[in-house]
Amino acid sequence: MMPPVQLLFLAILAPTLLLQQPVKRAGGQAMVALAGHTDNVYSLAFSPDGRQLVSASADETVKVWDVANKQVQRTLAGHSGPVYGVAVSPSGRTIASASGDKTVRVWDAATGAVGRVFQGHSDAVYCVAFSADGTTLASGGADATVKLWDLASGRERFTLKGHDRQVYGLAFAPDHQTLASSSSDKTVRIWNVAKGQTRRILRGHTGEVYRIAYSPDGKLLASASGDKTVLQWELASGKFALVLHGGSDPFYGVACSPDGRWIAAAGDDQLVHLWNRTVQKEARPYVGHHTAVYAVAFSADSKVLASAGEGKAVLLWPVPAPLTGNP
């Protein structure tokens, strides 16, 4: 995610993506955009069953989409600022959203009712993540802190301090005891959730680190950065390998497919990139966005990839078959 001031400037200048038109990609296939937001889309998350897709936008709303019929099921309104981050609980019953209004809201996914409003950050909140056991919600933002919230009691468990600039990304490991955070201080921190302490600091990026994503086995972490790279970290050793290089363009969003075969990333070059972890090379990118892309997310069955950004529309792409190197 770019800093809010830069995003506002770009939003004024950016051309609007034509909605409800077939979206071409390399390979000749096409899918239809999900149209409904009226401003930039910053974050995406699928429900565990893959039937719903949740999107967060600068239009101050969260939308829940029916993936099968490509329609909005409901719009969650209540924030008084841009919504930068969104997450769906492992059970699929709860949605969390992070906003520029300095709050985190927890919604009932079935009814759209607000369950809790967490207040504690002193500045905009950019990201949220649920633990794998669904008991803890993490939030991070412009105040350079990460907060851990107990969902049952509504109380704050810890404030994790260590980053010295904005926290843009959060991801829980599958063990629900380990949390990763990414920051504009160019680092990724790995935290012990139970103790509220830093386990490791990952250094290697030379620019702001935006979003991050764990591999399904929790052994690897992917990070997207303003230094125009996506890195894959081996967490046992702290070593990293270059996965994608954006040339002259930064990467903002990154996701790992649940089947462990793909890393998706996107940024200023308007493409959605796919890295095939099986054959260790980049597949042909998806072409369809006309402006910067901020978010990517895989469905639970790894068959659908969603992407969104400045163009306001959310695009859905078919993920290639496992044994083919190119989509």
Secondary structure as UniProt FT lines:
FT   HELIX           4..13
FT   TURN            19..20
FT   STRAND          22..24
FT   TURN            26..27
FT   STRAND          30..32
FT   STRAND          41..46
FT   TURN            48..49
FT   STRAND          52..57
FT   TURN            58..59
FT   STRAND          61..66
FT   TURN            67..70
FT   STRAND          71..77
FT   STRAND          83..88
FT   TURN            90..91
FT   STRAND          94..99
FT   TURN            100..101
FT   STRAND          103..108
FT   TURN            109..111
FT   STRAND          114..119
FT   STRAND          125..130
FT   TURN            132..133
FT   STRAND          136..141
FT   TURN            142..143
FT   STRAND          145..150
FT   TURN            151..153
FT   STRAND          156..161
FT   STRAND          167..172
FT   TURN            174..175
FT   STRAND          178..183
FT   TURN            184..185
FT   STRAND          187..192
FT   TURN            193..196
FT   STRAND          197..203
FT   STRAND          209..214
FT   TURN            216..217
FT   STRAND          220..225
FT   TURN            226..227
FT   STRAND          229..234
FT   TURN            235..238
FT   STRAND          239..245
FT   TURN            247..248
FT   STRAND          251..256
FT   TURN            258..259
FT   STRAND          262..267
FT   TURN            268..269
FT   STRAND          271..276
FT   TURN            277..280
FT   STRAND          281..282
FT   STRAND          286..287
FT   STRAND          293..298
FT   TURN            300..301
FT   STRAND          304..309
FT   TURN            310..311
FT   STRAND          314..318
FT   TURN            322..323
//
